[in-house]
Amino acid sequence: MKKRIVYEDNPWPGVKIDNLKVIDDFLPKPWELADMEKKVKVTITLNESSIKFFKRQAKKFGTPYQAMIRNLLQQYAARAE
């Protein structure tokens, strides 16, 4: 028989670890998260203020600013169809 683990730093006093409820897996599969659509490299000239905006936002969220612009265009295109 395995030794029972006692967590001294339990954030919920009075709640035993073995009383927790297991929930169904609701997360998407890894391949559903991957952006599999083929990319085409383009050259585009944008306003400096627009690029500054996207760079600030990208820094806030820790993502590449080009990806934010690409996702914005993709969402626009998907709604316009």
PDB file of N, CA, C and O in Angstrom:
ATOM      1  N   MET A   1       0.843  -1.186   0.000  1.00  0.00           N
ATOM      2  CA  MET A   1       0.000   0.000   0.000  1.00  0.00           C
ATOM      3  C   MET A   1       0.885   1.246   0.000  1.00  0.00           C
ATOM      4  O   MET A   1       1.856   1.331   0.753  1.00  0.00           O
ATOM      5  N   LYS A   2       0.538   2.209  -0.852  1.00  0.00           N
ATOM      6  CA  LYS A   2       1.322   3.437  -0.945  1.00  0.00           C
ATOM      7  C   LYS A   2       1.043   4.342   0.253  1.00  0.00           C
ATOM      8  O   LYS A   2      -0.055   4.364   0.809  1.00  0.00           O
ATOM      9  N   LYS A   3       2.069   5.075   0.620  1.00  0.00           N
ATOM     10  CA  LYS A   3       1.936   6.032   1.708  1.00  0.00           C
ATOM     11  C   LYS A   3       1.064   7.198   1.255  1.00  0.00           C
ATOM     12  O   LYS A   3       1.259   7.718   0.157  1.00  0.00           O
ATOM     13  N   ARG A   4       0.127   7.610   2.063  1.00  0.00           N
ATOM     14  CA  ARG A   4      -0.760   8.733   1.740  1.00  0.00           C
ATOM     15  C   ARG A   4       0.030  10.042   1.797  1.00  0.00           C
ATOM     16  O   ARG A   4       0.788  10.272   2.740  1.00  0.00           O
ATOM     17  N   ILE A   5      -0.149  10.894   0.794  1.00  0.00           N
ATOM     18  CA  ILE A   5       0.534  12.180   0.736  1.00  0.00           C
ATOM     19  C   ILE A   5      -0.324  13.215   1.451  1.00  0.00           C
ATOM     20  O   ILE A   5      -1.522  13.326   1.188  1.00  0.00           O
ATOM     21  N   VAL A   6       0.279  13.956   2.338  1.00  0.00           N
ATOM     22  CA  VAL A   6      -0.412  15.023   3.048  1.00  0.00           C
ATOM     23  C   VAL A   6       0.171  16.345   2.555  1.00  0.00           C
ATOM     24  O   VAL A   6       1.371  16.584   2.693  1.00  0.00           O
ATOM     25  N   TYR A   7      -0.664  17.192   1.988  1.00  0.00           N
ATOM     26  CA  TYR A   7      -0.232  18.491   1.485  1.00  0.00           C
ATOM     27  C   TYR A   7      -0.401  19.525   2.588  1.00  0.00           C
ATOM     28  O   TYR A   7      -1.513  19.840   3.011  1.00  0.00           O
ATOM     29  N   GLU A   8       0.724  20.036   3.037  1.00  0.00           N
ATOM     30  CA  GLU A   8       0.702  21.006   4.132  1.00  0.00           C
ATOM     31  C   GLU A   8       0.227  22.384   3.671  1.00  0.00           C
ATOM     32  O   GLU A   8      -0.319  23.153   4.462  1.00  0.00           O
ATOM     33  N   ASP A   9       0.438  22.695   2.382  1.00  0.00           N
ATOM     34  CA  ASP A   9       0.097  24.020   1.874  1.00  0.00           C
ATOM     35  C   ASP A   9      -1.210  24.003   1.084  1.00  0.00           C
ATOM     36  O   ASP A   9      -1.348  24.723   0.095  1.00  0.00           O
ATOM     37  N   ASN A  10      -2.158  23.194   1.512  1.00  0.00           N
ATOM     38  CA  ASN A  10      -3.456  23.089   0.837  1.00  0.00           C
ATOM     39  C   ASN A  10      -4.139  24.461   0.847  1.00  0.00           C
ATOM     40  O   ASN A  10      -4.379  25.016   1.920  1.00  0.00           O
ATOM     41  N   PRO A  11      -4.457  25.017  -0.330  1.00  0.00           N
ATOM     42  CA  PRO A  11      -5.089  26.342  -0.365  1.00  0.00           C
ATOM     43  C   PRO A  11      -6.543  26.321   0.103  1.00  0.00           C
ATOM     44  O   PRO A  11      -7.123  27.377   0.357  1.00  0.00           O
ATOM     45  N   TRP A  12      -7.136  25.137   0.220  1.00  0.00           N
ATOM     46  CA  TRP A  12      -8.522  25.009   0.667  1.00  0.00           C
ATOM     47  C   TRP A  12      -8.574  24.186   1.943  1.00  0.00           C
ATOM     48  O   TRP A  12      -8.815  22.980   1.895  1.00  0.00           O
ATOM     49  N   PRO A  13      -8.354  24.821   3.072  1.00  0.00           N
ATOM     50  CA  PRO A  13      -8.354  24.066   4.330  1.00  0.00           C
ATOM     51  C   PRO A  13      -9.671  23.311   4.508  1.00  0.00           C
ATOM     52  O   PRO A  13     -10.748  23.833   4.218  1.00  0.00           O
ATOM     53  N   GLY A  14      -9.566  22.101   4.979  1.00  0.00           N
ATOM     54  CA  GLY A  14     -10.743  21.287   5.220  1.00  0.00           C
ATOM     55  C   GLY A  14     -11.165  20.461   4.024  1.00  0.00           C
ATOM     56  O   GLY A  14     -12.019  19.584   4.159  1.00  0.00           O
ATOM     57  N   VAL A  15     -10.590  20.714   2.852  1.00  0.00           N
ATOM     58  CA  VAL A  15     -10.919  19.955   1.650  1.00  0.00           C
ATOM     59  C   VAL A  15      -9.829  18.916   1.433  1.00  0.00           C
ATOM     60  O   VAL A  15      -8.654  19.255   1.291  1.00  0.00           O
ATOM     61  N   LYS A  16     -10.226  17.651   1.409  1.00  0.00           N
ATOM     62  CA  LYS A  16      -9.253  16.596   1.177  1.00  0.00           C
ATOM     63  C   LYS A  16      -9.046  16.430  -0.321  1.00  0.00           C
ATOM     64  O   LYS A  16      -9.980  16.576  -1.109  1.00  0.00           O
ATOM     65  N   ILE A  17      -7.827  16.128  -0.697  1.00  0.00           N
ATOM     66  CA  ILE A  17      -7.487  15.953  -2.114  1.00  0.00           C
ATOM     67  C   ILE A  17      -8.319  14.842  -2.737  1.00  0.00           C
ATOM     68  O   ILE A  17      -8.693  14.945  -3.905  1.00  0.00           O
ATOM     69  N   ASP A  18      -8.616  13.790  -1.997  1.00  0.00           N
ATOM     70  CA  ASP A  18      -9.366  12.675  -2.561  1.00  0.00           C
ATOM     71  C   ASP A  18     -10.855  12.973  -2.732  1.00  0.00           C
ATOM     72  O   ASP A  18     -11.593  12.117  -3.219  1.00  0.00           O
ATOM     73  N   ASN A  19     -11.311  14.158  -2.347  1.00  0.00           N
ATOM     74  CA  ASN A  19     -12.717  14.550  -2.536  1.00  0.00           C
ATOM     75  C   ASN A  19     -12.932  15.346  -3.817  1.00  0.00           C
ATOM     76  O   ASN A  19     -14.048  15.788  -4.092  1.00  0.00           O
ATOM     77  N   LEU A  20     -11.872  15.532  -4.604  1.00  0.00           N
ATOM     78  CA  LEU A  20     -11.992  16.323  -5.819  1.00  0.00           C
ATOM     79  C   LEU A  20     -12.720  15.549  -6.908  1.00  0.00           C
ATOM     80  O   LEU A  20     -12.658  14.320  -6.949  1.00  0.00           O
ATOM     81  N   LYS A  21     -13.400  16.256  -7.776  1.00  0.00           N
ATOM     82  CA  LYS A  21     -14.159  15.648  -8.859  1.00  0.00           C
ATOM     83  C   LYS A  21     -13.346  15.718 -10.154  1.00  0.00           C
ATOM     84  O   LYS A  21     -12.798  16.768 -10.487  1.00  0.00           O
ATOM     85  N   VAL A  22     -13.270  14.623 -10.868  1.00  0.00           N
ATOM     86  CA  VAL A  22     -12.587  14.584 -12.162  1.00  0.00           C
ATOM     87  C   VAL A  22     -13.584  15.048 -13.221  1.00  0.00           C
ATOM     88  O   VAL A  22     -14.711  14.557 -13.284  1.00  0.00           O
ATOM     89  N   ILE A  23     -13.153  16.004 -14.055  1.00  0.00           N
ATOM     90  CA  ILE A  23     -14.043  16.495 -15.107  1.00  0.00           C
ATOM     91  C   ILE A  23     -13.599  15.930 -16.450  1.00  0.00           C
ATOM     92  O   ILE A  23     -12.439  15.558 -16.630  1.00  0.00           O
ATOM     93  N   ASP A  24     -14.530  15.874 -17.378  1.00  0.00           N
ATOM     94  CA  ASP A  24     -14.224  15.388 -18.719  1.00  0.00           C
ATOM     95  C   ASP A  24     -13.216  16.299 -19.396  1.00  0.00           C
ATOM     96  O   ASP A  24     -13.164  17.498 -19.123  1.00  0.00           O
ATOM     97  N   ASP A  25     -12.420  15.724 -20.276  1.00  0.00           N
ATOM     98  CA  ASP A  25     -11.443  16.492 -21.031  1.00  0.00           C
ATOM     99  C   ASP A  25     -12.179  17.359 -22.043  1.00  0.00           C
ATOM    100  O   ASP A  25     -12.837  16.840 -22.945  1.00  0.00           O
ATOM    101  N   PHE A  26     -12.071  18.672 -21.897  1.00  0.00           N
ATOM    102  CA  PHE A  26     -12.768  19.598 -22.785  1.00  0.00           C
ATOM    103  C   PHE A  26     -11.803  20.371 -23.682  1.00  0.00           C
ATOM    104  O   PHE A  26     -12.227  21.163 -24.525  1.00  0.00           O
ATOM    105  N   LEU A  27     -10.503  20.136 -23.495  1.00  0.00           N
ATOM    106  CA  LEU A  27      -9.524  20.876 -24.273  1.00  0.00           C
ATOM    107  C   LEU A  27      -9.463  20.361 -25.705  1.00  0.00           C
ATOM    108  O   LEU A  27      -9.656  19.169 -25.945  1.00  0.00           O
ATOM    109  N   PRO A  28      -9.197  21.249 -26.653  1.00  0.00           N
ATOM    110  CA  PRO A  28      -9.066  20.800 -28.042  1.00  0.00           C
ATOM    111  C   PRO A  28      -7.819  19.945 -28.217  1.00  0.00           C
ATOM    112  O   PRO A  28      -6.860  20.060 -27.454  1.00  0.00           O
ATOM    113  N   LYS A  29      -7.845  19.098 -29.217  1.00  0.00           N
ATOM    114  CA  LYS A  29      -6.694  18.260 -29.532  1.00  0.00           C
ATOM    115  C   LYS A  29      -5.570  19.154 -30.066  1.00  0.00           C
ATOM    116  O   LYS A  29      -5.851  20.204 -30.643  1.00  0.00           O
ATOM    117  N   PRO A  30      -4.301  18.758 -29.885  1.00  0.00           N
ATOM    118  CA  PRO A  30      -3.192  19.601 -30.349  1.00  0.00           C
ATOM    119  C   PRO A  30      -3.285  19.959 -31.824  1.00  0.00           C
ATOM    120  O   PRO A  30      -2.971  21.088 -32.201  1.00  0.00           O
ATOM    121  N   TRP A  31      -3.708  19.026 -32.665  1.00  0.00           N
ATOM    122  CA  TRP A  31      -3.796  19.327 -34.095  1.00  0.00           C
ATOM    123  C   TRP A  31      -4.920  20.318 -34.399  1.00  0.00           C
ATOM    124  O   TRP A  31      -4.915  20.954 -35.453  1.00  0.00           O
ATOM    125  N   GLU A  32      -5.876  20.452 -33.489  1.00  0.00           N
ATOM    126  CA  GLU A  32      -6.922  21.455 -33.676  1.00  0.00           C
ATOM    127  C   GLU A  32      -6.409  22.858 -33.356  1.00  0.00           C
ATOM    128  O   GLU A  32      -6.985  23.851 -33.799  1.00  0.00           O
ATOM    129  N   LEU A  33      -5.332  22.935 -32.592  1.00  0.00           N
ATOM    130  CA  LEU A  33      -4.749  24.226 -32.240  1.00  0.00           C
ATOM    131  C   LEU A  33      -3.745  24.709 -33.281  1.00  0.00           C
ATOM    132  O   LEU A  33      -3.491  25.908 -33.400  1.00  0.00           O
ATOM    133  N   ALA A  34      -3.186  23.787 -34.019  1.00  0.00           N
ATOM    134  CA  ALA A  34      -2.177  24.150 -35.012  1.00  0.00           C
ATOM    135  C   ALA A  34      -2.841  24.847 -36.193  1.00  0.00           C
ATOM    136  O   ALA A  34      -3.882  24.412 -36.687  1.00  0.00           O
ATOM    137  N   ASP A  35      -2.232  25.915 -36.625  1.00  0.00           N
ATOM    138  CA  ASP A  35      -2.731  26.647 -37.787  1.00  0.00           C
ATOM    139  C   ASP A  35      -2.153  25.983 -39.025  1.00  0.00           C
ATOM    140  O   ASP A  35      -1.025  26.272 -39.423  1.00  0.00           O
ATOM    141  N   MET A  36      -2.926  25.093 -39.633  1.00  0.00           N
ATOM    142  CA  MET A  36      -2.430  24.265 -40.720  1.00  0.00           C
ATOM    143  C   MET A  36      -2.610  24.906 -42.103  1.00  0.00           C
ATOM    144  O   MET A  36      -2.120  24.380 -43.102  1.00  0.00           O
ATOM    145  N   GLU A  37      -3.303  26.022 -42.153  1.00  0.00           N
ATOM    146  CA  GLU A  37      -3.555  26.636 -43.447  1.00  0.00           C
ATOM    147  C   GLU A  37      -2.255  27.147 -44.066  1.00  0.00           C
ATOM    148  O   GLU A  37      -1.407  27.713 -43.377  1.00  0.00           O
ATOM    149  N   LYS A  38      -2.112  26.943 -45.347  1.00  0.00           N
ATOM    150  CA  LYS A  38      -0.916  27.375 -46.065  1.00  0.00           C
ATOM    151  C   LYS A  38      -0.799  28.903 -46.010  1.00  0.00           C
ATOM    152  O   LYS A  38      -1.781  29.625 -46.183  1.00  0.00           O
ATOM    153  N   LYS A  39       0.404  29.363 -45.769  1.00  0.00           N
ATOM    154  CA  LYS A  39       0.674  30.797 -45.707  1.00  0.00           C
ATOM    155  C   LYS A  39       1.309  31.253 -47.013  1.00  0.00           C
ATOM    156  O   LYS A  39       2.066  30.514 -47.642  1.00  0.00           O
ATOM    157  N   VAL A  40       0.989  32.482 -47.413  1.00  0.00           N
ATOM    158  CA  VAL A  40       1.575  33.094 -48.599  1.00  0.00           C
ATOM    159  C   VAL A  40       2.230  34.390 -48.147  1.00  0.00           C
ATOM    160  O   VAL A  40       1.580  35.238 -47.537  1.00  0.00           O
ATOM    161  N   LYS A  41       3.489  34.542 -48.437  1.00  0.00           N
ATOM    162  CA  LYS A  41       4.220  35.740 -48.041  1.00  0.00           C
ATOM    163  C   LYS A  41       3.861  36.882 -48.989  1.00  0.00           C
ATOM    164  O   LYS A  41       3.893  36.725 -50.209  1.00  0.00           O
ATOM    165  N   VAL A  42       3.516  38.040 -48.405  1.00  0.00           N
ATOM    166  CA  VAL A  42       3.182  39.226 -49.203  1.00  0.00           C
ATOM    167  C   VAL A  42       3.950  40.420 -48.654  1.00  0.00           C
ATOM    168  O   VAL A  42       4.426  40.403 -47.518  1.00  0.00           O
ATOM    169  N   THR A  43       4.059  41.437 -49.463  1.00  0.00           N
ATOM    170  CA  THR A  43       4.634  42.701 -49.028  1.00  0.00           C
ATOM    171  C   THR A  43       3.504  43.715 -49.015  1.00  0.00           C
ATOM    172  O   THR A  43       2.769  43.854 -49.993  1.00  0.00           O
ATOM    173  N   ILE A  44       3.370  44.419 -47.903  1.00  0.00           N
ATOM    174  CA  ILE A  44       2.291  45.392 -47.762  1.00  0.00           C
ATOM    175  C   ILE A  44       2.836  46.632 -47.038  1.00  0.00           C
ATOM    176  O   ILE A  44       3.660  46.519 -46.130  1.00  0.00           O
ATOM    177  N   THR A  45       2.374  47.783 -47.444  1.00  0.00           N
ATOM    178  CA  THR A  45       2.771  49.026 -46.789  1.00  0.00           C
ATOM    179  C   THR A  45       1.614  49.480 -45.912  1.00  0.00           C
ATOM    180  O   THR A  45       0.495  49.672 -46.387  1.00  0.00           O
ATOM    181  N   LEU A  46       1.904  49.649 -44.620  1.00  0.00           N
ATOM    182  CA  LEU A  46       0.883  50.049 -43.653  1.00  0.00           C
ATOM    183  C   LEU A  46       1.282  51.363 -42.997  1.00  0.00           C
ATOM    184  O   LEU A  46       2.449  51.752 -43.040  1.00  0.00           O
ATOM    185  N   ASN A  47       0.328  52.040 -42.397  1.00  0.00           N
ATOM    186  CA  ASN A  47       0.612  53.280 -41.679  1.00  0.00           C
ATOM    187  C   ASN A  47       1.469  52.975 -40.454  1.00  0.00           C
ATOM    188  O   ASN A  47       1.294  51.952 -39.792  1.00  0.00           O
ATOM    189  N   GLU A  48       2.391  53.878 -40.172  1.00  0.00           N
ATOM    190  CA  GLU A  48       3.274  53.716 -39.021  1.00  0.00           C
ATOM    191  C   GLU A  48       2.471  53.589 -37.726  1.00  0.00           C
ATOM    192  O   GLU A  48       2.819  52.792 -36.855  1.00  0.00           O
ATOM    193  N   SER A  49       1.404  54.367 -37.601  1.00  0.00           N
ATOM    194  CA  SER A  49       0.587  54.319 -36.383  1.00  0.00           C
ATOM    195  C   SER A  49      -0.080  52.952 -36.209  1.00  0.00           C
ATOM    196  O   SER A  49      -0.231  52.474 -35.085  1.00  0.00           O
ATOM    197  N   SER A  50      -0.475  52.331 -37.308  1.00  0.00           N
ATOM    198  CA  SER A  50      -1.080  51.000 -37.228  1.00  0.00           C
ATOM    199  C   SER A  50      -0.066  49.974 -36.728  1.00  0.00           C
ATOM    200  O   SER A  50      -0.376  49.154 -35.865  1.00  0.00           O
ATOM    201  N   ILE A  51       1.134  50.026 -37.272  1.00  0.00           N
ATOM    202  CA  ILE A  51       2.183  49.090 -36.863  1.00  0.00           C
ATOM    203  C   ILE A  51       2.539  49.298 -35.400  1.00  0.00           C
ATOM    204  O   ILE A  51       2.721  48.326 -34.667  1.00  0.00           O
ATOM    205  N   LYS A  52       2.643  50.551 -34.962  1.00  0.00           N
ATOM    206  CA  LYS A  52       2.931  50.831 -33.552  1.00  0.00           C
ATOM    207  C   LYS A  52       1.843  50.246 -32.649  1.00  0.00           C
ATOM    208  O   LYS A  52       2.135  49.671 -31.601  1.00  0.00           O
ATOM    209  N   PHE A  53       0.584  50.403 -33.070  1.00  0.00           N
ATOM    210  CA  PHE A  53      -0.527  49.837 -32.300  1.00  0.00           C
ATOM    211  C   PHE A  53      -0.366  48.327 -32.154  1.00  0.00           C
ATOM    212  O   PHE A  53      -0.434  47.800 -31.044  1.00  0.00           O
ATOM    213  N   PHE A  54      -0.154  47.628 -33.267  1.00  0.00           N
ATOM    214  CA  PHE A  54      -0.045  46.169 -33.222  1.00  0.00           C
ATOM    215  C   PHE A  54       1.183  45.722 -32.430  1.00  0.00           C
ATOM    216  O   PHE A  54       1.121  44.715 -31.726  1.00  0.00           O
ATOM    217  N   LYS A  55       2.275  46.436 -32.527  1.00  0.00           N
ATOM    218  CA  LYS A  55       3.471  46.079 -31.766  1.00  0.00           C
ATOM    219  C   LYS A  55       3.225  46.242 -30.265  1.00  0.00           C
ATOM    220  O   LYS A  55       3.659  45.407 -29.472  1.00  0.00           O
ATOM    221  N   ARG A  56       2.530  47.314 -29.874  1.00  0.00           N
ATOM    222  CA  ARG A  56       2.207  47.503 -28.449  1.00  0.00           C
ATOM    223  C   ARG A  56       1.312  46.375 -27.939  1.00  0.00           C
ATOM    224  O   ARG A  56       1.551  45.804 -26.874  1.00  0.00           O
ATOM    225  N   GLN A  57       0.277  46.067 -28.721  1.00  0.00           N
ATOM    226  CA  GLN A  57      -0.649  45.010 -28.313  1.00  0.00           C
ATOM    227  C   GLN A  57       0.059  43.650 -28.266  1.00  0.00           C
ATOM    228  O   GLN A  57      -0.161  42.868 -27.341  1.00  0.00           O
ATOM    229  N   ALA A  58       0.889  43.375 -29.242  1.00  0.00           N
ATOM    230  CA  ALA A  58       1.608  42.106 -29.302  1.00  0.00           C
ATOM    231  C   ALA A  58       2.534  41.959 -28.095  1.00  0.00           C
ATOM    232  O   ALA A  58       2.648  40.874 -27.524  1.00  0.00           O
ATOM    233  N   LYS A  59       3.187  43.040 -27.714  1.00  0.00           N
ATOM    234  CA  LYS A  59       4.070  42.997 -26.546  1.00  0.00           C
ATOM    235  C   LYS A  59       3.270  42.688 -25.285  1.00  0.00           C
ATOM    236  O   LYS A  59       3.715  41.919 -24.433  1.00  0.00           O
ATOM    237  N   LYS A  60       2.089  43.291 -25.171  1.00  0.00           N
ATOM    238  CA  LYS A  60       1.219  43.057 -24.021  1.00  0.00           C
ATOM    239  C   LYS A  60       0.834  41.590 -23.887  1.00  0.00           C
ATOM    240  O   LYS A  60       0.796  41.047 -22.783  1.00  0.00           O
ATOM    241  N   PHE A  61       0.547  40.952 -25.025  1.00  0.00           N
ATOM    242  CA  PHE A  61       0.046  39.579 -25.021  1.00  0.00           C
ATOM    243  C   PHE A  61       1.113  38.540 -25.350  1.00  0.00           C
ATOM    244  O   PHE A  61       0.818  37.347 -25.412  1.00  0.00           O
ATOM    245  N   GLY A  62       2.349  38.985 -25.562  1.00  0.00           N
ATOM    246  CA  GLY A  62       3.442  38.054 -25.810  1.00  0.00           C
ATOM    247  C   GLY A  62       3.292  37.248 -27.086  1.00  0.00           C
ATOM    248  O   GLY A  62       3.525  36.040 -27.097  1.00  0.00           O
ATOM    249  N   THR A  63       2.907  37.910 -28.149  1.00  0.00           N
ATOM    250  CA  THR A  63       2.717  37.240 -29.435  1.00  0.00           C
ATOM    251  C   THR A  63       3.323  38.093 -30.547  1.00  0.00           C
ATOM    252  O   THR A  63       3.483  39.299 -30.357  1.00  0.00           O
ATOM    253  N   PRO A  64       3.661  37.528 -31.677  1.00  0.00           N
ATOM    254  CA  PRO A  64       4.194  38.338 -32.782  1.00  0.00           C
ATOM    255  C   PRO A  64       3.124  39.272 -33.365  1.00  0.00           C
ATOM    256  O   PRO A  64       1.970  38.883 -33.543  1.00  0.00           O
ATOM    257  N   TYR A  65       3.529  40.493 -33.652  1.00  0.00           N
ATOM    258  CA  TYR A  65       2.552  41.449 -34.183  1.00  0.00           C
ATOM    259  C   TYR A  65       2.061  41.038 -35.567  1.00  0.00           C
ATOM    260  O   TYR A  65       0.921  41.323 -35.934  1.00  0.00           O
ATOM    261  N   GLN A  66       2.927  40.362 -36.343  1.00  0.00           N
ATOM    262  CA  GLN A  66       2.502  39.914 -37.674  1.00  0.00           C
ATOM    263  C   GLN A  66       1.367  38.894 -37.561  1.00  0.00           C
ATOM    264  O   GLN A  66       0.449  38.885 -38.381  1.00  0.00           O
ATOM    265  N   ALA A  67       1.436  38.037 -36.542  1.00  0.00           N
ATOM    266  CA  ALA A  67       0.383  37.042 -36.329  1.00  0.00           C
ATOM    267  C   ALA A  67      -0.940  37.721 -35.982  1.00  0.00           C
ATOM    268  O   ALA A  67      -2.004  37.272 -36.409  1.00  0.00           O
ATOM    269  N   MET A  68      -0.871  38.798 -35.212  1.00  0.00           N
ATOM    270  CA  MET A  68      -2.099  39.528 -34.864  1.00  0.00           C
ATOM    271  C   MET A  68      -2.734  40.132 -36.118  1.00  0.00           C
ATOM    272  O   MET A  68      -3.949  40.062 -36.302  1.00  0.00           O
ATOM    273  N   ILE A  69      -1.913  40.716 -36.966  1.00  0.00           N
ATOM    274  CA  ILE A  69      -2.426  41.307 -38.208  1.00  0.00           C
ATOM    275  C   ILE A  69      -3.005  40.209 -39.096  1.00  0.00           C
ATOM    276  O   ILE A  69      -4.078  40.381 -39.674  1.00  0.00           O
ATOM    277  N   ARG A  70      -2.299  39.077 -39.208  1.00  0.00           N
ATOM    278  CA  ARG A  70      -2.776  37.955 -40.024  1.00  0.00           C
ATOM    279  C   ARG A  70      -4.124  37.436 -39.496  1.00  0.00           C
ATOM    280  O   ARG A  70      -5.040  37.178 -40.277  1.00  0.00           O
ATOM    281  N   ASN A  71      -4.239  37.287 -38.180  1.00  0.00           N
ATOM    282  CA  ASN A  71      -5.494  36.803 -37.598  1.00  0.00           C
ATOM    283  C   ASN A  71      -6.635  37.793 -37.799  1.00  0.00           C
ATOM    284  O   ASN A  71      -7.774  37.394 -38.037  1.00  0.00           O
ATOM    285  N   LEU A  72      -6.329  39.078 -37.704  1.00  0.00           N
ATOM    286  CA  LEU A  72      -7.345  40.103 -37.952  1.00  0.00           C
ATOM    287  C   LEU A  72      -7.872  40.010 -39.383  1.00  0.00           C
ATOM    288  O   LEU A  72      -9.081  40.037 -39.612  1.00  0.00           O
ATOM    289  N   LEU A  73      -6.956  39.902 -40.337  1.00  0.00           N
ATOM    290  CA  LEU A  73      -7.356  39.788 -41.739  1.00  0.00           C
ATOM    291  C   LEU A  73      -8.140  38.506 -41.990  1.00  0.00           C
ATOM    292  O   LEU A  73      -9.113  38.508 -42.745  1.00  0.00           O
ATOM    293  N   GLN A  74      -7.718  37.409 -41.357  1.00  0.00           N
ATOM    294  CA  GLN A  74      -8.415  36.136 -41.522  1.00  0.00           C
ATOM    295  C   GLN A  74      -9.843  36.210 -40.985  1.00  0.00           C
ATOM    296  O   GLN A  74     -10.773  35.717 -41.622  1.00  0.00           O
ATOM    297  N   GLN A  75     -10.015  36.822 -39.825  1.00  0.00           N
ATOM    298  CA  GLN A  75     -11.365  36.959 -39.251  1.00  0.00           C
ATOM    299  C   GLN A  75     -12.244  37.849 -40.109  1.00  0.00           C
ATOM    300  O   GLN A  75     -13.429  37.570 -40.292  1.00  0.00           O
ATOM    301  N   TYR A  76     -11.666  38.916 -40.636  1.00  0.00           N
ATOM    302  CA  TYR A  76     -12.423  39.791 -41.537  1.00  0.00           C
ATOM    303  C   TYR A  76     -12.861  39.031 -42.781  1.00  0.00           C
ATOM    304  O   TYR A  76     -14.020  39.104 -43.189  1.00  0.00           O
ATOM    305  N   ALA A  77     -11.925  38.301 -43.379  1.00  0.00           N
ATOM    306  CA  ALA A  77     -12.224  37.545 -44.601  1.00  0.00           C
ATOM    307  C   ALA A  77     -13.285  36.476 -44.353  1.00  0.00           C
ATOM    308  O   ALA A  77     -14.154  36.248 -45.193  1.00  0.00           O
ATOM    309  N   ALA A  78     -13.207  35.826 -43.196  1.00  0.00           N
ATOM    310  CA  ALA A  78     -14.171  34.766 -42.883  1.00  0.00           C
ATOM    311  C   ALA A  78     -15.581  35.335 -42.733  1.00  0.00           C
ATOM    312  O   ALA A  78     -16.548  34.681 -43.123  1.00  0.00           O
ATOM    313  N   ARG A  79     -15.714  36.532 -42.180  1.00  0.00           N
ATOM    314  CA  ARG A  79     -17.036  37.139 -42.016  1.00  0.00           C
ATOM    315  C   ARG A  79     -17.573  37.736 -43.308  1.00  0.00           C
ATOM    316  O   ARG A  79     -18.784  37.833 -43.507  1.00  0.00           O
ATOM    317  N   ALA A  80     -16.658  38.132 -44.177  1.00  0.00           N
ATOM    318  CA  ALA A  80     -17.077  38.776 -45.426  1.00  0.00           C
ATOM    319  C   ALA A  80     -17.585  37.765 -46.450  1.00  0.00           C
ATOM    320  O   ALA A  80     -18.269  38.145 -47.401  1.00  0.00           O
ATOM    321  N   GLU A  81     -17.261  36.488 -46.271  1.00  0.00           N
ATOM    322  CA  GLU A  81     -17.678  35.486 -47.256  1.00  0.00           C
ATOM    323  C   GLU A  81     -19.161  35.210 -47.201  1.00  0.00           C
ATOM    324  O   GLU A  81     -19.665  34.391 -47.968  1.00  0.00           O
TER     325      GLU A  81
END
